[in-house]
Amino acid sequence: MTGAGAMPPGPARAALADYLSTLRRRSGSTWDRLARITKLSEVTLRRTARVTGQVRPEESVIAFVAGCGGSGVEQDRALDLWRAARVEERKVLLRLKAPPLDAVRTAGDLRDAAAAAYERDGASPWKEVRKRAGRRPDGTLILSERTIRAIIVPPGVDPSSIQARRRLPGDLAQFEAFLRGCRVSEKELTLWRRTWQQVTSPPAGDHTRVASALSREAADQRARASACKISPPYEKLLRQLSREQVDALLAAGTAHIVVETARRAGISVPVGTEDLAAVLRQASARSEDLAATLHKVLSGRT
């Protein structure tokens, strides 16, 4: 039961509590007897089967079902309900807005899809994810904490606020290790592997489309990484603009600063502010080095 003024349980949490309570009633076990069977305290068991409070760890649910004499099928059902309750509790999956795997087009899409896989699996503690990911021949864990930290989104955090430090791992082995830690099956890994290759190593004849997508992703990463240099009011404004509008704004601002700085220093600039802004926008669209472009323009070599 929920106390006076308490928020009612979510449907997923209520379903888990109802299922576990049904198993206990069917078994005829008292809380005291169940505690002796599972080696868990009565308090822990009651918290595992109640509808309020923090969702208890996966291990508690497994022990609860086993203590009630549940079958393997019933354990799997309980774990499905537990995962749904964790998704409901953490509220990360909805904020991620991750695309389905067959709709992934950029490295950012693939990173978010992997983060969603972590959430759907119940967002286990990192140490458990690393254990499930496997070990090297020398016994060390394959999956690093850095990889996990770079992919997932902590609960209560807006994904857009930490985009600058979220990225795909540098190699496929780490990425696969993360997915194995999230209990992605070997069959499903084949599709993940293929998607990784499409995003990071485009097939012949498809370089233009994927390179464009990757350059957009890189531009997004650079923009987010520099967000810490922007005052909060301007950061809020930039979030409301499209990528094209931000590019135009930065090109115009950069051109103005360059031209005015040169004029104050008594340096002759071969182009006006508007022309320089247009050159910068074109160079950005071609993913060229903007510093090199400025040097060429100001030296009269374009």
Phi and psi restraints in degrees (value plus and minus 20) as a CYANA .aco file:
   2 THR   PHI    -116.8   -76.8
   2 THR   PSI     126.3   166.3
   3 GLY   PHI     -95.1   -55.1
   3 GLY   PSI     151.2   191.2
   4 ALA   PHI     -82.0   -42.0
   4 ALA   PSI     109.0   149.0
   5 GLY   PHI      62.2   102.2
   5 GLY   PSI     -24.4    15.6
   6 ALA   PHI     -98.5   -58.5
   6 ALA   PSI     131.4   171.4
   7 MET   PHI     -90.0   -50.0
   7 MET   PSI     116.7   156.7
   8 PRO   PHI     -85.7   -45.7
   8 PRO   PSI     132.2   172.2
   9 PRO   PHI     -88.0   -48.0
   9 PRO   PSI     132.7   172.7
  10 GLY   PHI     -91.4   -51.4
  10 GLY   PSI     141.1   181.1
  11 PRO   PHI     -81.9   -41.9
  11 PRO   PSI     -55.1   -15.1
  12 ALA   PHI     -88.6   -48.6
  12 ALA   PSI     -63.3   -23.3
  13 ARG   PHI     -84.9   -44.9
  13 ARG   PSI     -60.8   -20.8
  14 ALA   PHI     -83.3   -43.3
  14 ALA   PSI     -58.6   -18.6
  15 ALA   PHI     -85.7   -45.7
  15 ALA   PSI     -60.7   -20.7
  16 LEU   PHI     -83.5   -43.5
  16 LEU   PSI     -67.9   -27.9
  17 ALA   PHI     -80.8   -40.8
  17 ALA   PSI     -62.2   -22.2
  18 ASP   PHI     -85.1   -45.1
  18 ASP   PSI     -60.4   -20.4
  19 TYR   PHI     -85.8   -45.8
  19 TYR   PSI     -65.8   -25.8
  20 LEU   PHI     -86.0   -46.0
  20 LEU   PSI     -60.1   -20.1
  21 SER   PHI     -83.9   -43.9
  21 SER   PSI     -58.5   -18.5
  22 THR   PHI     -82.8   -42.8
  22 THR   PSI     -62.4   -22.4
  23 LEU   PHI     -82.0   -42.0
  23 LEU   PSI     -61.7   -21.7
  24 ARG   PHI     -86.6   -46.6
  24 ARG   PSI     -62.8   -22.8
  25 ARG   PHI     -83.2   -43.2
  25 ARG   PSI     -60.5   -20.5
  26 ARG   PHI     -83.2   -43.2
  26 ARG   PSI     -57.3   -17.3
  27 SER   PHI     -93.6   -53.6
  27 SER   PSI     -41.0    -1.0
  28 GLY   PHI      56.7    96.7
  28 GLY   PSI     -10.2    29.8
  29 SER   PHI     -98.2   -58.2
  29 SER   PSI     120.1   160.1
  30 THR   PHI    -101.8   -61.8
  30 THR   PSI     146.5   186.5
  31 TRP   PHI     -82.4   -42.4
  31 TRP   PSI     -57.3   -17.3
  32 ASP   PHI     -84.8   -44.8
  32 ASP   PSI     -65.0   -25.0
  33 ARG   PHI     -85.3   -45.3
  33 ARG   PSI     -60.8   -20.8
  34 LEU   PHI     -83.7   -43.7
  34 LEU   PSI     -56.0   -16.0
  35 ALA   PHI     -84.8   -44.8
  35 ALA   PSI     -59.3   -19.3
  36 ARG   PHI     -87.4   -47.4
  36 ARG   PSI     -57.7   -17.7
  37 ILE   PHI     -89.7   -49.7
  37 ILE   PSI     -64.0   -24.0
  38 THR   PHI    -108.0   -68.0
  38 THR   PSI     -34.7     5.3
  39 LYS   PHI      46.9    86.9
  39 LYS   PSI      -1.9    38.1
  40 LEU   PHI    -124.5   -84.5
  40 LEU   PSI     135.0   175.0
  41 SER   PHI     -91.3   -51.3
  41 SER   PSI     136.2   176.2
  42 GLU   PHI     -81.7   -41.7
  42 GLU   PSI     -55.4   -15.4
  43 VAL   PHI     -82.6   -42.6
  43 VAL   PSI     -65.7   -25.7
  44 THR   PHI     -81.2   -41.2
  44 THR   PSI     -63.7   -23.7
  45 LEU   PHI     -84.1   -44.1
  45 LEU   PSI     -62.5   -22.5
  46 ARG   PHI     -83.9   -43.9
  46 ARG   PSI     -60.3   -20.3
  47 ARG   PHI     -86.7   -46.7
  47 ARG   PSI     -53.1   -13.1
  48 THR   PHI     -85.6   -45.6
  48 THR   PSI     -54.9   -14.9
  49 ALA   PHI    -120.1   -80.1
  49 ALA   PSI     -16.9    23.1
  50 ARG   PHI    -112.0   -72.0
  50 ARG   PSI     148.7   188.7
  51 VAL   PHI    -116.4   -76.4
  51 VAL   PSI     -26.2    13.8
  52 THR   PHI    -137.8   -97.8
  52 THR   PSI     148.9   188.9
  53 GLY   PHI      61.7   101.7
  53 GLY   PSI    -199.4  -159.4
  54 GLN   PHI     -89.6   -49.6
  54 GLN   PSI     120.5   160.5
  55 VAL   PHI     -83.7   -43.7
  55 VAL   PSI     108.2   148.2
  56 ARG   PHI     -94.0   -54.0
  56 ARG   PSI     140.8   180.8
  57 PRO   PHI     -80.7   -40.7
  57 PRO   PSI     138.2   178.2
  58 GLU   PHI     -74.9   -34.9
  58 GLU   PSI     -60.7   -20.7
  59 GLU   PHI     -80.6   -40.6
  59 GLU   PSI     -55.2   -15.2
  60 SER   PHI     -87.1   -47.1
  60 SER   PSI     -58.6   -18.6
  61 VAL   PHI     -86.5   -46.5
  61 VAL   PSI     -63.8   -23.8
  62 ILE   PHI     -81.3   -41.3
  62 ILE   PSI     -65.5   -25.5
  63 ALA   PHI     -84.5   -44.5
  63 ALA   PSI     -58.5   -18.5
  64 PHE   PHI     -81.0   -41.0
  64 PHE   PSI     -69.4   -29.4
  65 VAL   PHI     -83.7   -43.7
  65 VAL   PSI     -64.0   -24.0
  66 ALA   PHI     -82.9   -42.9
  66 ALA   PSI     -60.3   -20.3
  67 GLY   PHI     -84.7   -44.7
  67 GLY   PSI     -46.1    -6.1
  68 CYS   PHI    -109.6   -69.6
  68 CYS   PSI     -13.6    26.4
  69 GLY   PHI      55.7    95.7
  69 GLY   PSI       3.0    43.0
  70 GLY   PHI     -88.1   -48.1
  70 GLY   PSI     130.1   170.1
  71 SER   PHI    -101.8   -61.8
  71 SER   PSI     154.4   194.4
  72 GLY   PHI     -82.0   -42.0
  72 GLY   PSI     -57.9   -17.9
  73 VAL   PHI     -84.3   -44.3
  73 VAL   PSI     -61.2   -21.2
  74 GLU   PHI     -88.6   -48.6
  74 GLU   PSI     -54.3   -14.3
  75 GLN   PHI     -85.2   -45.2
  75 GLN   PSI     -63.6   -23.6
  76 ASP   PHI     -80.8   -40.8
  76 ASP   PSI     -60.9   -20.9
  77 ARG   PHI     -84.4   -44.4
  77 ARG   PSI     -62.4   -22.4
  78 ALA   PHI     -82.6   -42.6
  78 ALA   PSI     -59.0   -19.0
  79 LEU   PHI     -90.3   -50.3
  79 LEU   PSI     -54.8   -14.8
  80 ASP   PHI     -81.3   -41.3
  80 ASP   PSI     -63.3   -23.3
  81 LEU   PHI     -86.8   -46.8
  81 LEU   PSI     -57.7   -17.7
  82 TRP   PHI     -82.9   -42.9
  82 TRP   PSI     -64.6   -24.6
  83 ARG   PHI     -80.8   -40.8
  83 ARG   PSI     -63.8   -23.8
  84 ALA   PHI     -82.5   -42.5
  84 ALA   PSI     -57.9   -17.9
  85 ALA   PHI     -87.4   -47.4
  85 ALA   PSI     -56.6   -16.6
  86 ARG   PHI     -86.7   -46.7
  86 ARG   PSI     -62.9   -22.9
  87 VAL   PHI     -78.9   -38.9
  87 VAL   PSI     -64.3   -24.3
  88 GLU   PHI     -83.7   -43.7
  88 GLU   PSI     -60.1   -20.1
  89 GLU   PHI     -90.6   -50.6
  89 GLU   PSI     -63.8   -23.8
  90 ARG   PHI     -97.5   -57.5
  90 ARG   PSI     -52.2   -12.2
  91 LYS   PHI      40.6    80.6
  91 LYS   PSI       7.0    47.0
  92 VAL   PHI    -110.0   -70.0
  92 VAL   PSI     -59.4   -19.4
  93 LEU   PHI     -77.6   -37.6
  93 LEU   PSI     -61.4   -21.4
  94 LEU   PHI     -86.2   -46.2
  94 LEU   PSI     -59.3   -19.3
  95 ARG   PHI     -92.0   -52.0
  95 ARG   PSI     -46.3    -6.3
  96 LEU   PHI     -84.3   -44.3
  96 LEU   PSI     -57.9   -17.9
  97 LYS   PHI      32.7    72.7
  97 LYS   PSI      21.6    61.6
  98 ALA   PHI     -91.9   -51.9
  98 ALA   PSI     118.3   158.3
  99 PRO   PHI     -95.7   -55.7
  99 PRO   PSI     135.8   175.8
 100 PRO   PHI     -83.7   -43.7
 100 PRO   PSI     137.8   177.8
 101 LEU   PHI     -79.3   -39.3
 101 LEU   PSI     -56.2   -16.2
 102 ASP   PHI     -95.2   -55.2
 102 ASP   PSI     -24.2    15.8
 103 ALA   PHI    -128.6   -88.6
 103 ALA   PSI     -15.1    24.9
 104 VAL   PHI     -88.1   -48.1
 104 VAL   PSI     111.5   151.5
 105 ARG   PHI    -145.8  -105.8
 105 ARG   PSI     -44.7    -4.7
 106 THR   PHI    -147.8  -107.8
 106 THR   PSI     149.0   189.0
 107 ALA   PHI     -81.0   -41.0
 107 ALA   PSI     -56.6   -16.6
 108 GLY   PHI     -84.6   -44.6
 108 GLY   PSI     -59.5   -19.5
 109 ASP   PHI     -79.9   -39.9
 109 ASP   PSI     -66.2   -26.2
 110 LEU   PHI     -86.8   -46.8
 110 LEU   PSI     -59.4   -19.4
 111 ARG   PHI     -80.5   -40.5
 111 ARG   PSI     -65.4   -25.4
 112 ASP   PHI     -87.4   -47.4
 112 ASP   PSI     -55.5   -15.5
 113 ALA   PHI     -83.6   -43.6
 113 ALA   PSI     -59.1   -19.1
 114 ALA   PHI     -87.4   -47.4
 114 ALA   PSI     -60.5   -20.5
 115 ALA   PHI     -82.0   -42.0
 115 ALA   PSI     -56.7   -16.7
 116 ALA   PHI     -86.8   -46.8
 116 ALA   PSI     -56.3   -16.3
 117 ALA   PHI     -82.2   -42.2
 117 ALA   PSI     -59.1   -19.1
 118 TYR   PHI     -82.3   -42.3
 118 TYR   PSI     -64.4   -24.4
 119 GLU   PHI     -85.8   -45.8
 119 GLU   PSI     -65.1   -25.1
 120 ARG   PHI     -84.9   -44.9
 120 ARG   PSI     -44.2    -4.2
 121 ASP   PHI    -103.5   -63.5
 121 ASP   PSI     -20.1    19.9
 122 GLY   PHI      83.6   123.6
 122 GLY   PSI     -17.8    22.2
 123 ALA   PHI      31.2    71.2
 123 ALA   PSI      39.4    79.4
 124 SER   PHI     -83.9   -43.9
 124 SER   PSI     139.6   179.6
 125 PRO   PHI     -75.9   -35.9
 125 PRO   PSI     127.3   167.3
 126 TRP   PHI     -75.5   -35.5
 126 TRP   PSI     -59.4   -19.4
 127 LYS   PHI     -83.2   -43.2
 127 LYS   PSI     -54.0   -14.0
 128 GLU   PHI     -92.5   -52.5
 128 GLU   PSI     -59.8   -19.8
 129 VAL   PHI     -81.9   -41.9
 129 VAL   PSI     -62.7   -22.7
 130 ARG   PHI     -86.4   -46.4
 130 ARG   PSI     -57.6   -17.6
 131 LYS   PHI     -84.7   -44.7
 131 LYS   PSI     -64.5   -24.5
 132 ARG   PHI     -87.4   -47.4
 132 ARG   PSI     -45.0    -5.0
 133 ALA   PHI     -90.1   -50.1
 133 ALA   PSI     -40.0     0.0
 134 GLY   PHI      85.0   125.0
 134 GLY   PSI     153.5   193.5
 135 ARG   PHI    -146.3  -106.3
 135 ARG   PSI     136.3   176.3
 136 ARG   PHI     -98.3   -58.3
 136 ARG   PSI     149.3   189.3
 137 PRO   PHI     -76.0   -36.0
 137 PRO   PSI     -49.3    -9.3
 138 ASP   PHI    -104.2   -64.2
 138 ASP   PSI     -16.8    23.2
 139 GLY   PHI      73.7   113.7
 139 GLY   PSI     -28.4    11.6
 140 THR   PHI     -97.2   -57.2
 140 THR   PSI     131.7   171.7
 141 LEU   PHI     -91.1   -51.1
 141 LEU   PSI     116.3   156.3
 142 ILE   PHI     -91.9   -51.9
 142 ILE   PSI     -66.3   -26.3
 143 LEU   PHI    -100.6   -60.6
 143 LEU   PSI     109.1   149.1
 144 SER   PHI    -113.1   -73.1
 144 SER   PSI     134.7   174.7
 145 GLU   PHI     -84.8   -44.8
 145 GLU   PSI     -51.3   -11.3
 146 ARG   PHI     -80.4   -40.4
 146 ARG   PSI     -60.2   -20.2
 147 THR   PHI     -83.7   -43.7
 147 THR   PSI     -65.4   -25.4
 148 ILE   PHI     -81.3   -41.3
 148 ILE   PSI     -66.9   -26.9
 149 ARG   PHI     -82.2   -42.2
 149 ARG   PSI     -53.3   -13.3
 150 ALA   PHI     -95.8   -55.8
 150 ALA   PSI     -37.7     2.3
 151 ILE   PHI    -122.7   -82.7
 151 ILE   PSI     -67.0   -27.0
 152 ILE   PHI     -97.9   -57.9
 152 ILE   PSI     147.5   187.5
 153 VAL   PHI    -141.3  -101.3
 153 VAL   PSI     100.6   140.6
 154 PRO   PHI     -84.8   -44.8
 154 PRO   PSI     131.4   171.4
 155 PRO   PHI     -83.1   -43.1
 155 PRO   PSI     124.4   164.4
 156 GLY   PHI      61.6   101.6
 156 GLY   PSI     -17.2    22.8
 157 VAL   PHI    -131.1   -91.1
 157 VAL   PSI     113.6   153.6
 158 ASP   PHI     -92.7   -52.7
 158 ASP   PSI     100.3   140.3
 159 PRO   PHI     -72.3   -32.3
 159 PRO   PSI     -55.9   -15.9
 160 SER   PHI     -86.9   -46.9
 160 SER   PSI     -42.0    -2.0
 161 SER   PHI     -99.6   -59.6
 161 SER   PSI     -33.2     6.8
 162 ILE   PHI    -145.0  -105.0
 162 ILE   PSI      -0.9    39.1
 163 GLN   PHI     -80.1   -40.1
 163 GLN   PSI     -52.5   -12.5
 164 ALA   PHI     -82.6   -42.6
 164 ALA   PSI     -48.5    -8.5
 165 ARG   PHI    -124.8   -84.8
 165 ARG   PSI     -19.0    21.0
 166 ARG   PHI    -117.0   -77.0
 166 ARG   PSI     110.0   150.0
 167 ARG   PHI    -180.5  -140.5
 167 ARG   PSI     147.2   187.2
 168 LEU   PHI     -90.9   -50.9
 168 LEU   PSI     130.7   170.7
 169 PRO   PHI     -84.8   -44.8
 169 PRO   PSI     142.2   182.2
 170 GLY   PHI     -94.1   -54.1
 170 GLY   PSI     -34.7     5.3
 171 ASP   PHI    -162.5  -122.5
 171 ASP   PSI     137.7   177.7
 172 LEU   PHI     -84.1   -44.1
 172 LEU   PSI     -53.6   -13.6
 173 ALA   PHI     -79.8   -39.8
 173 ALA   PSI     -63.3   -23.3
 174 GLN   PHI     -86.9   -46.9
 174 GLN   PSI     -58.9   -18.9
 175 PHE   PHI     -84.1   -44.1
 175 PHE   PSI     -65.9   -25.9
 176 GLU   PHI     -84.1   -44.1
 176 GLU   PSI     -57.6   -17.6
 177 ALA   PHI     -81.9   -41.9
 177 ALA   PSI     -61.8   -21.8
 178 PHE   PHI     -80.9   -40.9
 178 PHE   PSI     -65.0   -25.0
 179 LEU   PHI     -85.8   -45.8
 179 LEU   PSI     -58.6   -18.6
 180 ARG   PHI     -84.1   -44.1
 180 ARG   PSI     -57.0   -17.0
 181 GLY   PHI     -84.5   -44.5
 181 GLY   PSI     -44.3    -4.3
 182 CYS   PHI    -113.6   -73.6
 182 CYS   PSI      -7.6    32.4
 183 ARG   PHI      41.6    81.6
 183 ARG   PSI      14.4    54.4
 184 VAL   PHI     -93.2   -53.2
 184 VAL   PSI     111.5   151.5
 185 SER   PHI     -90.5   -50.5
 185 SER   PSI     140.3   180.3
 186 GLU   PHI     -81.1   -41.1
 186 GLU   PSI     -56.0   -16.0
 187 LYS   PHI     -84.0   -44.0
 187 LYS   PSI     -64.0   -24.0
 188 GLU   PHI     -88.5   -48.5
 188 GLU   PSI     -51.2   -11.2
 189 LEU   PHI     -79.8   -39.8
 189 LEU   PSI     -50.1   -10.1
 190 THR   PHI     -79.2   -39.2
 190 THR   PSI     -63.8   -23.8
 191 LEU   PHI     -89.3   -49.3
 191 LEU   PSI     -59.9   -19.9
 192 TRP   PHI     -81.5   -41.5
 192 TRP   PSI     -62.3   -22.3
 193 ARG   PHI     -83.1   -43.1
 193 ARG   PSI     -62.5   -22.5
 194 ARG   PHI     -84.2   -44.2
 194 ARG   PSI     -60.0   -20.0
 195 THR   PHI     -86.8   -46.8
 195 THR   PSI     -59.8   -19.8
 196 TRP   PHI     -76.4   -36.4
 196 TRP   PSI     -67.2   -27.2
 197 GLN   PHI     -83.4   -43.4
 197 GLN   PSI     -58.8   -18.8
 198 GLN   PHI     -85.5   -45.5
 198 GLN   PSI     -55.9   -15.9
 199 VAL   PHI     -99.4   -59.4
 199 VAL   PSI     -60.6   -20.6
 200 THR   PHI    -118.2   -78.2
 200 THR   PSI     -45.0    -5.0
 201 SER   PHI    -157.0  -117.0
 201 SER   PSI      63.0   103.0
 202 PRO   PHI     -82.2   -42.2
 202 PRO   PSI     124.4   164.4
 203 PRO   PHI     -87.5   -47.5
 203 PRO   PSI     141.1   181.1
 204 ALA   PHI     -76.6   -36.6
 204 ALA   PSI     117.7   157.7
 205 GLY   PHI      66.9   106.9
 205 GLY   PSI     -26.7    13.3
 206 ASP   PHI    -139.7   -99.7
 206 ASP   PSI      -6.7    33.3
 207 HIS   PHI     -83.4   -43.4
 207 HIS   PSI     -59.5   -19.5
 208 THR   PHI     -81.3   -41.3
 208 THR   PSI     -67.6   -27.6
 209 ARG   PHI     -85.0   -45.0
 209 ARG   PSI     -66.4   -26.4
 210 VAL   PHI     -92.1   -52.1
 210 VAL   PSI     -58.0   -18.0
 211 ALA   PHI     -81.1   -41.1
 211 ALA   PSI     -58.3   -18.3
 212 SER   PHI     -83.5   -43.5
 212 SER   PSI     -62.9   -22.9
 213 ALA   PHI     -84.3   -44.3
 213 ALA   PSI     -62.3   -22.3
 214 LEU   PHI     -86.7   -46.7
 214 LEU   PSI     -57.0   -17.0
 215 SER   PHI     -87.2   -47.2
 215 SER   PSI     -55.9   -15.9
 216 ARG   PHI     -85.1   -45.1
 216 ARG   PSI     -61.3   -21.3
 217 GLU   PHI     -83.1   -43.1
 217 GLU   PSI     -63.4   -23.4
 218 ALA   PHI     -83.1   -43.1
 218 ALA   PSI     -59.9   -19.9
 219 ALA   PHI     -83.3   -43.3
 219 ALA   PSI     -60.6   -20.6
 220 ASP   PHI     -81.6   -41.6
 220 ASP   PSI     -64.7   -24.7
 221 GLN   PHI     -80.4   -40.4
 221 GLN   PSI     -63.7   -23.7
 222 ARG   PHI     -85.1   -45.1
 222 ARG   PSI     -60.2   -20.2
 223 ALA   PHI     -84.6   -44.6
 223 ALA   PSI     -61.0   -21.0
 224 ARG   PHI     -90.8   -50.8
 224 ARG   PSI     -55.6   -15.6
 225 ALA   PHI     -85.3   -45.3
 225 ALA   PSI     -49.8    -9.8
 226 SER   PHI    -110.2   -70.2
 226 SER   PSI     -20.3    19.7
 227 ALA   PHI     -82.0   -42.0
 227 ALA   PSI     -47.6    -7.6
 228 CYS   PHI     -86.9   -46.9
 228 CYS   PSI     -36.1     3.9
 229 LYS   PHI    -109.0   -69.0
 229 LYS   PSI     -23.2    16.8
 230 ILE   PHI    -123.2   -83.2
 230 ILE   PSI     116.3   156.3
 231 SER   PHI     -85.6   -45.6
 231 SER   PSI     129.3   169.3
 232 PRO   PHI     -70.8   -30.8
 232 PRO   PSI     -63.1   -23.1
 233 PRO   PHI     -81.5   -41.5
 233 PRO   PSI     -61.5   -21.5
 234 TYR   PHI     -92.0   -52.0
 234 TYR   PSI     -54.8   -14.8
 235 GLU   PHI     -81.9   -41.9
 235 GLU   PSI     -61.9   -21.9
 236 LYS   PHI     -82.2   -42.2
 236 LYS   PSI     -60.9   -20.9
 237 LEU   PHI     -83.8   -43.8
 237 LEU   PSI     -64.9   -24.9
 238 LEU   PHI     -82.2   -42.2
 238 LEU   PSI     -54.1   -14.1
 239 ARG   PHI     -83.9   -43.9
 239 ARG   PSI     -43.7    -3.7
 240 GLN   PHI    -111.3   -71.3
 240 GLN   PSI     -26.2    13.8
 241 LEU   PHI    -117.7   -77.7
 241 LEU   PSI     135.1   175.1
 242 SER   PHI     -95.7   -55.7
 242 SER   PSI     148.1   188.1
 243 ARG   PHI     -80.9   -40.9
 243 ARG   PSI     -61.3   -21.3
 244 GLU   PHI     -84.1   -44.1
 244 GLU   PSI     -59.0   -19.0
 245 GLN   PHI     -87.5   -47.5
 245 GLN   PSI     -59.0   -19.0
 246 VAL   PHI     -85.2   -45.2
 246 VAL   PSI     -63.2   -23.2
 247 ASP   PHI     -78.9   -38.9
 247 ASP   PSI     -65.0   -25.0
 248 ALA   PHI     -84.1   -44.1
 248 ALA   PSI     -60.7   -20.7
 249 LEU   PHI     -84.4   -44.4
 249 LEU   PSI     -65.6   -25.6
 250 LEU   PHI     -87.1   -47.1
 250 LEU   PSI     -58.1   -18.1
 251 ALA   PHI     -83.9   -43.9
 251 ALA   PSI     -65.3   -25.3
 252 ALA   PHI     -84.6   -44.6
 252 ALA   PSI     -63.6   -23.6
 253 GLY   PHI     -85.4   -45.4
 253 GLY   PSI     -62.9   -22.9
 254 THR   PHI     -83.5   -43.5
 254 THR   PSI     -64.4   -24.4
 255 ALA   PHI     -80.8   -40.8
 255 ALA   PSI     -63.4   -23.4
 256 HIS   PHI     -82.0   -42.0
 256 HIS   PSI     -66.4   -26.4
 257 ILE   PHI     -83.5   -43.5
 257 ILE   PSI     -63.6   -23.6
 258 VAL   PHI     -83.0   -43.0
 258 VAL   PSI     -68.8   -28.8
 259 VAL   PHI     -84.8   -44.8
 259 VAL   PSI     -65.8   -25.8
 260 GLU   PHI     -86.5   -46.5
 260 GLU   PSI     -59.7   -19.7
 261 THR   PHI     -83.5   -43.5
 261 THR   PSI     -62.2   -22.2
 262 ALA   PHI     -83.8   -43.8
 262 ALA   PSI     -62.9   -22.9
 263 ARG   PHI     -83.9   -43.9
 263 ARG   PSI     -61.7   -21.7
 264 ARG   PHI     -85.3   -45.3
 264 ARG   PSI     -48.8    -8.8
 265 ALA   PHI    -106.8   -66.8
 265 ALA   PSI     -18.4    21.6
 266 GLY   PHI      55.4    95.4
 266 GLY   PSI       2.3    42.3
 267 ILE   PHI    -118.3   -78.3
 267 ILE   PSI     114.0   154.0
 268 SER   PHI     -99.2   -59.2
 268 SER   PSI     108.8   148.8
 269 VAL   PHI    -128.4   -88.4
 269 VAL   PSI     106.0   146.0
 270 PRO   PHI     -92.3   -52.3
 270 PRO   PSI     -29.3    10.7
 271 VAL   PHI    -152.7  -112.7
 271 VAL   PSI     138.9   178.9
 272 GLY   PHI    -105.2   -65.2
 272 GLY   PSI     155.6   195.6
 273 THR   PHI     -80.7   -40.7
 273 THR   PSI     -66.6   -26.6
 274 GLU   PHI     -85.4   -45.4
 274 GLU   PSI     -61.2   -21.2
 275 ASP   PHI     -85.0   -45.0
 275 ASP   PSI     -60.9   -20.9
 276 LEU   PHI     -85.6   -45.6
 276 LEU   PSI     -59.3   -19.3
 277 ALA   PHI     -82.3   -42.3
 277 ALA   PSI     -60.0   -20.0
 278 ALA   PHI     -84.1   -44.1
 278 ALA   PSI     -60.9   -20.9
 279 VAL   PHI     -82.6   -42.6
 279 VAL   PSI     -62.1   -22.1
 280 LEU   PHI     -84.9   -44.9
 280 LEU   PSI     -61.0   -21.0
 281 ARG   PHI     -83.2   -43.2
 281 ARG   PSI     -61.3   -21.3
 282 GLN   PHI     -85.7   -45.7
 282 GLN   PSI     -61.5   -21.5
 283 ALA   PHI     -85.2   -45.2
 283 ALA   PSI     -59.5   -19.5
 284 SER   PHI     -83.7   -43.7
 284 SER   PSI     -61.1   -21.1
 285 ALA   PHI     -83.1   -43.1
 285 ALA   PSI     -48.9    -8.9
 286 ARG   PHI    -112.7   -72.7
 286 ARG   PSI     -13.1    26.9
 287 SER   PHI      38.6    78.6
 287 SER   PSI      14.9    54.9
 288 GLU   PHI    -104.1   -64.1
 288 GLU   PSI     141.9   181.9
 289 ASP   PHI     -90.5   -50.5
 289 ASP   PSI      93.5   133.5
 290 LEU   PHI     -89.7   -49.7
 290 LEU   PSI     -52.3   -12.3
 291 ALA   PHI     -84.6   -44.6
 291 ALA   PSI     -61.0   -21.0
 292 ALA   PHI     -86.6   -46.6
 292 ALA   PSI     -57.4   -17.4
 293 THR   PHI     -82.7   -42.7
 293 THR   PSI     -64.4   -24.4
 294 LEU   PHI     -80.7   -40.7
 294 LEU   PSI     -62.1   -22.1
 295 HIS   PHI     -81.5   -41.5
 295 HIS   PSI     -63.3   -23.3
 296 LYS   PHI     -83.9   -43.9
 296 LYS   PSI     -63.5   -23.5
 297 VAL   PHI     -84.6   -44.6
 297 VAL   PSI     -67.1   -27.1
 298 LEU   PHI     -90.5   -50.5
 298 LEU   PSI     -42.3    -2.3
 299 SER   PHI    -112.8   -72.8
 299 SER   PSI     -18.1    21.9
 300 GLY   PHI      53.0    93.0
 300 GLY   PSI       6.4    46.4
 301 ARG   PHI    -120.7   -80.7
 301 ARG   PSI      -3.6    36.4
